[in-house]
Amino acid sequence: MKLLIAFALLGDFAVSATAQPLVATVEMSNFKFAPAAVDLRAGAPVVLRLRNIGSGGHSFSSPAFFAAAKMEPAGSALVHNGKVEVAGHSSIDLPLTPAAGQYAFKCTHTLHASFGMKGTITVR
């Protein structure tokens, strides 16, 4: 009986562990995103975690990506005109379900993209 209960509890744990969406973290620092190439799976819920490890603010701008994705209300409220502002030494979680495609992203702060702060999201 104890073995049966243990397997039942293990089964419940496995179900709840797989129910959690993947977290895709993109770090923002002085003139770069890490990683600059983000790969996601179409239709699979994900939390896009934007983590600014620099002291100054940065943005994550990808209007086409955000327009195509199914956004959770909490994350949708943080996206304005396809862009999210992230203050220095802070992070923002955006729960969403991405749509297939290839999308460019960049920081829209003055000269940041020119200095290399840009990348690509590929959703297959």
Contacts in CASP RR format, 6 or more apart in sequence:
PFRMAT RR
TARGET T0000
AUTHOR 0000-0000-0000
METHOD contacts of the structure
MODEL  1
MKLLIAFALLGDFAVSATAQPLVATVEMSNFKFAPAAVDLRAGAPVVLRL
RNIGSGGHSFSSPAFFAAAKMEPAGSALVHNGKVEVAGHSSIDLPLTPAA
GQYAFKCTHTLHASFGMKGTITVR
21 44 0 8 1.000
21 45 0 8 1.000
21 46 0 8 1.000
21 47 0 8 1.000
21 95 0 8 1.000
22 44 0 8 1.000
22 45 0 8 1.000
22 46 0 8 1.000
22 47 0 8 1.000
23 46 0 8 1.000
23 47 0 8 1.000
23 49 0 8 1.000
23 93 0 8 1.000
24 38 0 8 1.000
24 40 0 8 1.000
24 46 0 8 1.000
24 47 0 8 1.000
24 48 0 8 1.000
24 49 0 8 1.000
25 49 0 8 1.000
25 51 0 8 1.000
26 33 0 8 1.000
26 34 0 8 1.000
26 35 0 8 1.000
26 38 0 8 1.000
26 48 0 8 1.000
26 49 0 8 1.000
26 50 0 8 1.000
26 51 0 8 1.000
26 60 0 8 1.000
27 33 0 8 1.000
27 34 0 8 1.000
27 51 0 8 1.000
27 52 0 8 1.000
27 53 0 8 1.000
28 50 0 8 1.000
28 51 0 8 1.000
28 52 0 8 1.000
28 53 0 8 1.000
28 54 0 8 1.000
28 58 0 8 1.000
28 60 0 8 1.000
28 86 0 8 1.000
28 107 0 8 1.000
28 117 0 8 1.000
29 52 0 8 1.000
29 53 0 8 1.000
29 54 0 8 1.000
30 54 0 8 1.000
31 112 0 8 1.000
31 115 0 8 1.000
31 116 0 8 1.000
31 117 0 8 1.000
32 116 0 8 1.000
32 117 0 8 1.000
33 60 0 8 1.000
33 105 0 8 1.000
33 107 0 8 1.000
33 117 0 8 1.000
33 118 0 8 1.000
33 119 0 8 1.000
36 118 0 8 1.000
36 119 0 8 1.000
36 120 0 8 1.000
37 119 0 8 1.000
37 120 0 8 1.000
37 122 0 8 1.000
38 105 0 8 1.000
38 119 0 8 1.000
38 120 0 8 1.000
38 121 0 8 1.000
38 122 0 8 1.000
39 121 0 8 1.000
39 122 0 8 1.000
39 123 0 8 1.000
39 124 0 8 1.000
40 46 0 8 1.000
40 98 0 8 1.000
40 121 0 8 1.000
40 122 0 8 1.000
40 123 0 8 1.000
40 124 0 8 1.000
41 98 0 8 1.000
41 123 0 8 1.000
41 124 0 8 1.000
42 98 0 8 1.000
42 99 0 8 1.000
42 100 0 8 1.000
42 101 0 8 1.000
42 123 0 8 1.000
42 124 0 8 1.000
43 97 0 8 1.000
43 98 0 8 1.000
43 99 0 8 1.000
44 97 0 8 1.000
44 98 0 8 1.000
45 95 0 8 1.000
45 96 0 8 1.000
45 97 0 8 1.000
46 95 0 8 1.000
46 96 0 8 1.000
46 97 0 8 1.000
46 98 0 8 1.000
47 93 0 8 1.000
47 94 0 8 1.000
47 95 0 8 1.000
47 96 0 8 1.000
48 93 0 8 1.000
48 94 0 8 1.000
48 96 0 8 1.000
49 91 0 8 1.000
49 92 0 8 1.000
49 93 0 8 1.000
49 94 0 8 1.000
50 60 0 8 1.000
50 84 0 8 1.000
50 86 0 8 1.000
50 91 0 8 1.000
50 92 0 8 1.000
50 93 0 8 1.000
50 94 0 8 1.000
51 86 0 8 1.000
51 90 0 8 1.000
51 91 0 8 1.000
52 58 0 8 1.000
52 86 0 8 1.000
52 87 0 8 1.000
52 88 0 8 1.000
52 89 0 8 1.000
52 90 0 8 1.000
52 91 0 8 1.000
53 89 0 8 1.000
54 88 0 8 1.000
54 89 0 8 1.000
55 88 0 8 1.000
55 89 0 8 1.000
56 87 0 8 1.000
56 88 0 8 1.000
57 85 0 8 1.000
57 86 0 8 1.000
57 87 0 8 1.000
57 88 0 8 1.000
57 109 0 8 1.000
58 85 0 8 1.000
58 86 0 8 1.000
58 88 0 8 1.000
58 107 0 8 1.000
58 109 0 8 1.000
58 112 0 8 1.000
58 117 0 8 1.000
59 83 0 8 1.000
59 84 0 8 1.000
59 85 0 8 1.000
59 86 0 8 1.000
59 107 0 8 1.000
59 108 0 8 1.000
59 109 0 8 1.000
60 83 0 8 1.000
60 84 0 8 1.000
60 86 0 8 1.000
60 105 0 8 1.000
60 107 0 8 1.000
61 82 0 8 1.000
61 83 0 8 1.000
61 84 0 8 1.000
61 105 0 8 1.000
61 106 0 8 1.000
61 107 0 8 1.000
61 108 0 8 1.000
62 82 0 8 1.000
62 83 0 8 1.000
62 103 0 8 1.000
62 104 0 8 1.000
62 105 0 8 1.000
62 106 0 8 1.000
62 121 0 8 1.000
63 81 0 8 1.000
63 82 0 8 1.000
63 83 0 8 1.000
64 103 0 8 1.000
64 104 0 8 1.000
65 98 0 8 1.000
65 103 0 8 1.000
65 105 0 8 1.000
65 121 0 8 1.000
66 79 0 8 1.000
66 82 0 8 1.000
66 96 0 8 1.000
67 82 0 8 1.000
68 98 0 8 1.000
68 99 0 8 1.000
68 101 0 8 1.000
68 103 0 8 1.000
69 96 0 8 1.000
69 97 0 8 1.000
69 98 0 8 1.000
69 99 0 8 1.000
70 96 0 8 1.000
70 97 0 8 1.000
70 99 0 8 1.000
71 79 0 8 1.000
71 94 0 8 1.000
71 95 0 8 1.000
71 96 0 8 1.000
72 94 0 8 1.000
72 95 0 8 1.000
72 96 0 8 1.000
74 95 0 8 1.000
75 93 0 8 1.000
75 94 0 8 1.000
75 95 0 8 1.000
75 96 0 8 1.000
78 84 0 8 1.000
78 92 0 8 1.000
78 94 0 8 1.000
79 94 0 8 1.000
83 108 0 8 1.000
84 92 0 8 1.000
84 94 0 8 1.000
86 92 0 8 1.000
98 121 0 8 1.000
98 123 0 8 1.000
99 123 0 8 1.000
100 123 0 8 1.000
100 124 0 8 1.000
101 122 0 8 1.000
101 123 0 8 1.000
101 124 0 8 1.000
102 120 0 8 1.000
102 121 0 8 1.000
102 122 0 8 1.000
102 123 0 8 1.000
103 120 0 8 1.000
103 121 0 8 1.000
103 122 0 8 1.000
103 123 0 8 1.000
104 118 0 8 1.000
104 119 0 8 1.000
104 120 0 8 1.000
104 121 0 8 1.000
105 118 0 8 1.000
105 119 0 8 1.000
105 120 0 8 1.000
105 121 0 8 1.000
106 112 0 8 1.000
106 113 0 8 1.000
106 117 0 8 1.000
106 118 0 8 1.000
106 119 0 8 1.000
107 113 0 8 1.000
107 117 0 8 1.000
107 118 0 8 1.000
109 117 0 8 1.000
END
